[in-house]
Amino acid sequence: MQGASNDILWTKLIWKNCIPQAKTLVLWKFIMQNKLPTDDVLQSRGCNIVSRCDLCGCFIEHADHLILQCSFASKIWDWLEIKL
């Protein structure tokens, strides 16, 4: 059950009143259906590429890393939380 509470906390960063729900819902579906063209998805579709996060240059690029774990993305989320 602990994983579920973590999911709820980070979703609060996405669902903001000032962002139109239609925009957030499209992005949410895109991510949840694994349609974001990250390196891991492209590799699973047969593309032979070396994976590295373009934002931080440190880790394999996948959706969870880009949205939640990347140090660069974390700074953006922190900035957005202050601004919104």
C-alpha positions as CSV (number, residue, x, y, z in Angstrom):
1,M,0.0,0.0,0.0
2,Q,3.0,2.3,0.5
3,G,3.5,2.6,-3.3
4,A,0.0,3.8,-3.8
5,S,0.6,6.7,-1.4
6,N,3.7,7.7,-3.3
7,D,1.7,7.7,-6.6
8,I,-0.9,10.0,-5.0
9,L,1.8,12.5,-3.8
10,W,3.4,12.9,-7.2
11,T,0.1,13.2,-9.1
12,K,-0.7,16.2,-7.0
13,L,2.2,17.9,-8.8
14,I,0.5,17.3,-12.1
15,W,-3.1,18.0,-11.4
16,K,-3.2,21.8,-10.8
17,N,-6.3,24.0,-11.1
18,C,-4.4,26.5,-13.4
19,I,-3.6,23.8,-16.0
20,P,-6.6,22.8,-18.1
21,Q,-7.7,19.3,-17.3
22,A,-7.9,18.4,-21.0
23,K,-4.2,19.1,-21.4
24,T,-3.2,17.2,-18.3
25,L,-5.4,14.2,-19.2
26,V,-3.9,13.9,-22.7
27,L,-0.4,14.0,-21.2
28,W,-1.4,11.5,-18.5
29,K,-2.8,9.0,-21.0
30,F,0.3,9.5,-23.2
31,I,2.6,8.6,-20.3
32,M,0.5,5.8,-18.8
33,Q,0.0,4.1,-22.2
34,N,3.8,4.1,-22.6
35,K,3.6,6.2,-25.8
36,L,6.3,8.7,-24.7
37,P,9.1,8.1,-27.2
38,T,11.8,7.6,-24.6
39,D,14.9,5.5,-25.3
40,D,13.6,2.5,-23.6
41,V,10.4,2.5,-25.6
42,L,12.3,3.0,-28.9
43,Q,14.6,0.1,-28.0
44,S,11.6,-2.1,-27.3
45,R,10.4,-1.3,-30.8
46,G,13.7,-2.4,-32.4
47,C,15.7,0.8,-32.5
48,N,19.3,0.1,-31.7
49,I,20.3,3.2,-29.7
50,V,22.5,3.9,-26.7
51,S,20.4,5.4,-23.9
52,R,21.3,8.4,-21.8
53,C,19.1,11.1,-20.3
54,D,19.4,14.2,-22.4
55,L,18.6,16.4,-19.4
56,C,21.1,15.2,-16.8
57,G,23.3,12.9,-18.9
58,C,23.6,10.3,-16.2
59,F,20.9,7.7,-16.4
60,I,19.0,5.5,-18.9
61,E,16.2,7.5,-20.4
62,H,12.7,6.2,-19.5
63,A,9.5,8.0,-18.5
64,D,9.8,7.6,-14.8
65,H,13.3,9.0,-14.8
66,L,12.4,11.9,-17.1
67,I,9.3,12.9,-15.1
68,L,10.2,11.9,-11.5
69,Q,13.8,11.0,-10.9
70,C,16.0,13.2,-13.1
71,S,17.7,16.0,-11.1
72,F,16.9,18.5,-13.9
73,A,13.2,17.5,-13.9
74,S,13.1,17.7,-10.1
75,K,14.3,21.3,-10.3
76,I,11.6,22.1,-12.8
77,W,8.9,20.5,-10.6
78,D,10.2,22.5,-7.6
79,W,10.1,25.7,-9.6
80,L,6.6,24.9,-10.9
81,E,5.3,24.2,-7.4
82,I,6.5,27.6,-6.3
83,K,5.0,29.4,-9.4
84,L,1.7,27.6,-9.4
